[in-house]
Amino acid sequence: MKKKSIVASVVFVCSVMVLGTAVWAAQKTTIWDNFKKISGVVKVQNGVLSKIPGEKEKNAVVQSIDPATGMPTRKLEDFIIESTETVRIPAKLNGEDKEFNFHVQYNGDKPVLISHHDQPYVLTEWPNSETTIMEYNENLYVVDVKEKRITPLLSDHVGQYSLKALEKESIEGHVPTWGTNASVSPDGKWIVFHSTRNVIYDGNAGGYLWVKDTETGIEEPILEGGYPIIGWGNDEFFIHHSDSVKSVNIKTKETKVIADFALRAAVAYPYMVIQEDYGKLSVINLETFESKDISFESLYRVAVMRTFNGSPWVLLLNAPEISQRDRTIALINMETHEVKQLNEPENTYIKGVQWIDGEQFLVNVNVKGSDVEETYIVPVDDVN
C-alpha cells in the first residue's frame, strides 16, 4: 500500500507539472500581442487606413478565369472593402470620351481617393489641396471629386514643346511622355515630374525632370534625366542620382552632391539617412552636414526606408542575412540616434511597413505557407 501511495503521489506531481507547463504555454505572449491586429491588407492613403486586395483576393481572381475566354470573371476592384463611396467621373482627355471610377473615403471633409493595382491610373496626394493628381496615359491630371471634374495639370504648350505635336510623333522603341512620376512638395507649392517631350527634338529618351510652380503656373525643365525623389527640403528636393545622392535647388537649379555613393537613402528634413555599405548606416544633418554612423547587431541589408515629414524617426525593414527571407524592423531617431528593434511576428514574413503618422506605423505580414495576410498597428513608444 505504501508503494502504491508513493507512485500515486509521483503521478499526481507529474500531472500537475505537465498541466502547469501547458497553461504557461497557452499564456505565453510576445510583444506583437500588445499591438492591434487587423485581418487582411491595410494601407495608409492620404491619412486614411484602407483595406485593399491581397494575395487571397488575387488568387480568387486567378481562379475565376473562364477556360473558354481565358478572361477572369472577377476583378480586384470587386474586393475593395470600406470604400465609403464610388464616384464616376466622365472626362474628355485628348479628344476622347472617358469615364473613371474612383473609390473614395473621407479624412474629415477631405475626399481621399483609394489606390489599388487594378486601376488604369496612378494617384498622387496633393498636400493642402482637396484635389488629387492622376497619372494616366503618359500625362498628369487633377481630379476634383467634389466637383466631379478631371482637368489637365500641365499646360499643353510650353516653349517649343507641344502636346499635339508629341502625340503625332512615333519613335521606334519609345513612347514619349508629357508628364509622369509626380512628386509634390509638403506645402503643395511645387510639383516635380518627369517628361520625355524633348525626344522628338534631340533624341534624348532619358528626358528631364520638370518643375511646376502651382502659384504662378510656370513649368520648366530643371534637371536632365529621370531620378527618384527621396525627399524635400526648403525649396529643394533630393534625388538618388545613379549611385549618389544629390540636392536640387528649385529656384537656382543648383545641384549639390550629398553622398558620393548610397545603396539606399531617405529624407525627413533636416535629416537624411543613407546606407553606403551593408551593416552600416549614416545619419546626416542637412543643415550642418554633420554625420553620425549608426550600427546595431542585426543590421545588414536595408530593404526599405520610410520617413514621415516632421518626425525624426526613420522606419527600416532590414535583412539580417541576404540569403534568407527573414526581416527585422528597426526604428532610428535621426535626432538622438536612439535605435529600437522588432523581430518578425512568429510564423510570418513581413511584406511591408508604412507610417500612419509620426507616432505609429503599419506592418503587413503574410502567414507562412498560406495566403493569409494580417496588418499590425504599432505605436513607436511601445517598441523597445
MOQUIUR-V918318 format. One record per residue. N is the residue number from 0. RES is the residue in one letter. SS is DSSP state (H for helix, E for strand, L for the rest). PHI is phi as a letter, one per 30 degrees, with the letter a starting at -180 (* if undefined). OMEGA is omega in whole degrees, -180 to 180 (none if undefined). Layout:
{{N;RES;SS;PHI;OMEGA} {N;RES;SS;PHI;OMEGA}}
This chain:
{{0;M;L;*;-179} {1;K;H;d;-180} {2;K;H;d;180} {3;K;H;d;-180} {4;S;H;d;179} {5;I;H;d;179} {6;V;H;d;-180} {7;A;H;d;180} {8;S;H;d;179} {9;V;H;d;179} {10;V;H;d;-179} {11;F;H;d;-180} {12;V;H;d;179} {13;C;H;d;180} {14;S;H;d;178} {15;V;H;d;180} {16;M;H;d;179} {17;V;H;d;180} {18;L;H;d;179} {19;G;H;d;178} {20;T;H;d;-180} {21;A;H;d;179} {22;V;H;d;179} {23;W;H;d;180} {24;A;H;d;-179} {25;A;H;d;-177} {26;Q;H;c;-178} {27;K;L;d;-179} {28;T;L;b;173} {29;T;L;b;-179} {30;I;H;d;-179} {31;W;H;d;178} {32;D;H;d;180} {33;N;H;d;-176} {34;F;L;c;177} {35;K;E;d;180} {36;K;E;c;-179} {37;I;E;b;177} {38;S;E;d;178} {39;G;L;j;-177} {40;V;E;c;178} {41;V;E;c;176} {42;K;E;b;174} {43;V;E;c;178} {44;Q;E;b;179} {45;N;L;h;177} {46;G;L;i;-179} {47;V;E;c;175} {48;L;E;d;-176} {49;S;E;b;172} {50;K;E;d;-180} {51;I;E;b;179} {52;P;L;e;178} {53;G;L;c;-177} {54;E;H;d;-179} {55;K;H;d;-180} {56;E;H;d;177} {57;K;H;d;178} {58;N;H;d;179} {59;A;H;d;177} {60;V;H;d;179} {61;V;H;d;-179} {62;Q;H;d;-180} {63;S;L;d;-178} {64;I;E;d;179} {65;D;L;d;-178} {66;P;L;e;-178} {67;A;L;d;-176} {68;T;L;c;-175} {69;G;L;i;-178} {70;M;L;c;178} {71;P;E;d;177} {72;T;L;c;177} {73;R;L;b;178} {74;K;L;b;176} {75;L;H;e;180} {76;E;H;e;-179} {77;D;H;d;-173} {78;F;H;c;-179} {79;I;L;d;-177} {80;I;E;c;172} {81;E;L;i;171} {82;S;L;d;-174} {83;T;L;d;-175} {84;E;E;a;171} {85;T;E;c;-177} {86;V;E;c;176} {87;R;E;c;-178} {88;I;E;b;174} {89;P;E;d;179} {90;A;E;a;173} {91;K;E;c;-178} {92;L;E;c;-179} {93;N;L;h;177} {94;G;L;i;-179} {95;E;E;c;177} {96;D;E;d;180} {97;K;E;b;171} {98;E;E;b;-177} {99;F;E;c;174} {100;N;E;c;178} {101;F;E;b;174} {102;H;E;c;-168} {103;V;E;b;166} {104;Q;E;b;-177} {105;Y;E;b;172} {106;N;E;c;-168} {107;G;L;i;177} {108;D;L;c;-176} {109;K;E;d;177} {110;P;E;d;179} {111;V;E;c;179} {112;L;E;d;-175} {113;I;L;c;-180} {114;S;L;c;168} {115;H;L;a;-169} {116;H;L;d;-176} {117;D;L;c;-177} {118;Q;L;c;179} {119;P;L;d;-177} {120;Y;L;b;178} {121;V;E;b;-177} {122;L;E;c;177} {123;T;E;b;179} {124;E;E;d;174} {125;W;L;c;-178} {126;P;L;e;180} {127;N;L;i;178} {128;S;L;b;176} {129;E;L;c;178} {130;T;L;c;-178} {131;T;E;b;178} {132;I;E;c;179} {133;M;E;c;172} {134;E;E;c;-179} {135;Y;E;b;175} {136;N;L;h;175} {137;E;L;i;178} {138;N;E;b;-177} {139;L;E;c;-177} {140;Y;E;b;176} {141;V;E;c;179} {142;V;E;c;176} {143;D;E;c;-176} {144;V;L;d;-178} {145;K;L;d;180} {146;E;L;c;-177} {147;K;L;h;-175} {148;R;E;b;174} {149;I;E;b;-178} {150;T;E;b;178} {151;P;E;d;174} {152;L;L;d;-173} {153;L;L;c;174} {154;S;L;d;-179} {155;D;L;c;176} {156;H;E;a;179} {157;V;E;b;-179} {158;G;L;h;-179} {159;Q;L;d;-174} {160;Y;E;c;-179} {161;S;E;b;179} {162;L;H;d;180} {163;K;H;d;179} {164;A;H;d;-180} {165;L;H;d;-179} {166;E;H;d;-179} {167;K;H;d;-175} {168;E;L;d;175} {169;S;L;b;-177} {170;I;E;c;-176} {171;E;L;e;176} {172;G;L;i;-178} {173;H;E;a;174} {174;V;L;c;-179} {175;P;L;d;180} {176;T;L;c;176} {177;W;L;d;178} {178;G;L;a;178} {179;T;E;b;172} {180;N;E;h;-179} {181;A;E;d;172} {182;S;E;b;-173} {183;V;E;c;178} {184;S;L;d;-177} {185;P;L;e;179} {186;D;L;d;177} {187;G;L;i;-175} {188;K;L;d;-174} {189;W;E;c;173} {190;I;E;b;177} {191;V;E;c;-180} {192;F;E;b;-179} {193;H;E;c;178} {194;S;E;b;174} {195;T;L;c;180} {196;R;L;d;-178} {197;N;L;d;-169} {198;V;H;d;-179} {199;I;H;d;179} {200;Y;H;c;-175} {201;D;H;b;178} {202;G;L;i;-179} {203;N;L;d;-176} {204;A;L;d;178} {205;G;L;d;177} {206;G;L;i;-177} {207;Y;E;b;164} {208;L;E;d;178} {209;W;E;c;176} {210;V;E;b;176} {211;K;E;c;173} {212;D;E;d;-174} {213;T;L;d;178} {214;E;L;d;-179} {215;T;L;c;-177} {216;G;L;i;-178} {217;I;L;d;177} {218;E;E;b;-180} {219;E;E;a;176} {220;P;E;d;-177} {221;I;E;b;-178} {222;L;E;a;178} {223;E;E;d;179} {224;G;L;j;178} {225;G;L;b;-175} {226;Y;L;b;-180} {227;P;L;d;178} {228;I;E;d;-175} {229;I;E;c;178} {230;G;E;l;-177} {231;W;E;b;172} {232;G;L;b;178} {233;N;L;c;-178} {234;D;L;h;177} {235;E;E;a;174} {236;F;E;b;-175} {237;F;E;b;-177} {238;I;E;b;170} {239;H;E;c;-171} {240;H;E;c;-173} {241;S;L;h;180} {242;D;L;c;-176} {243;S;E;c;175} {244;V;E;c;-176} {245;K;E;b;171} {246;S;E;c;178} {247;V;E;b;178} {248;N;E;d;-175} {249;I;L;d;-175} {250;K;L;d;-177} {251;T;L;c;-175} {252;K;L;i;179} {253;E;L;d;178} {254;T;E;c;179} {255;K;E;b;176} {256;V;E;d;177} {257;I;E;c;178} {258;A;E;b;-178} {259;D;L;d;-179} {260;F;L;a;176} {261;A;L;a;173} {262;L;L;d;177} {263;R;E;b;179} {264;A;E;a;177} {265;A;E;a;-176} {266;V;E;b;163} {267;A;E;b;-169} {268;Y;L;e;12} {269;P;L;c;-177} {270;Y;E;c;173} {271;M;E;b;174} {272;V;E;c;-179} {273;I;E;b;170} {274;Q;E;c;-180} {275;E;E;c;-180} {276;D;E;a;178} {277;Y;L;e;178} {278;G;L;i;-177} {279;K;E;b;174} {280;L;E;b;175} {281;S;E;b;175} {282;V;E;c;-177} {283;I;E;c;171} {284;N;E;d;-173} {285;L;L;d;176} {286;E;L;c;-180} {287;T;L;c;-177} {288;F;L;i;169} {289;E;L;d;-177} {290;S;E;b;179} {291;K;E;b;177} {292;D;E;d;-180} {293;I;E;b;174} {294;S;L;b;174} {295;F;L;a;-166} {296;E;L;e;-174} {297;S;L;d;-175} {298;L;L;d;172} {299;Y;L;b;-179} {300;R;E;c;178} {301;V;E;d;-179} {302;A;E;d;-176} {303;V;E;b;171} {304;M;E;b;179} {305;R;E;b;174} {306;T;E;c;178} {307;F;L;b;-175} {308;N;L;e;180} {309;G;L;j;179} {310;S;L;c;179} {311;P;L;d;-175} {312;W;E;d;170} {313;V;E;c;-177} {314;L;E;c;-175} {315;L;E;c;169} {316;L;E;c;-169} {317;N;E;c;175} {318;A;E;c;-179} {319;P;L;d;177} {320;E;L;b;-173} {321;I;L;d;-178} {322;S;L;d;-177} {323;Q;L;c;180} {324;R;L;d;-177} {325;D;L;d;179} {326;R;L;b;170} {327;T;E;b;177} {328;I;E;c;176} {329;A;E;b;174} {330;L;E;c;179} {331;I;E;b;174} {332;N;E;d;-174} {333;M;L;d;179} {334;E;L;d;-177} {335;T;L;c;-178} {336;H;L;i;174} {337;E;L;d;180} {338;V;E;b;174} {339;K;E;b;-177} {340;Q;E;b;175} {341;L;E;b;170} {342;N;E;d;179} {343;E;L;d;171} {344;P;L;e;-177} {345;E;L;e;175} {346;N;L;i;178} {347;T;E;b;168} {348;Y;E;c;174} {349;I;E;d;-179} {350;K;E;c;-179} {351;G;E;a;176} {352;V;E;b;-177} {353;Q;E;a;177} {354;W;E;d;168} {355;I;L;d;172} {356;D;L;a;-177} {357;G;L;d;-175} {358;E;L;c;180} {359;Q;E;a;-177} {360;F;E;b;178} {361;L;E;c;172} {362;V;E;b;177} {363;N;E;c;-179} {364;V;E;b;175} {365;N;E;c;178} {366;V;E;d;-175} {367;K;L;e;176} {368;G;L;i;-179} {369;S;L;a;174} {370;D;L;c;179} {371;V;L;d;179} {372;E;E;b;-179} {373;E;E;b;180} {374;T;E;b;176} {375;Y;E;c;171} {376;I;E;c;-171} {377;V;E;c;173} {378;P;E;d;-180} {379;V;H;e;-177} {380;D;H;d;-178} {381;D;H;c;178} {382;V;L;c;-178} {383;N;L;d;none}}
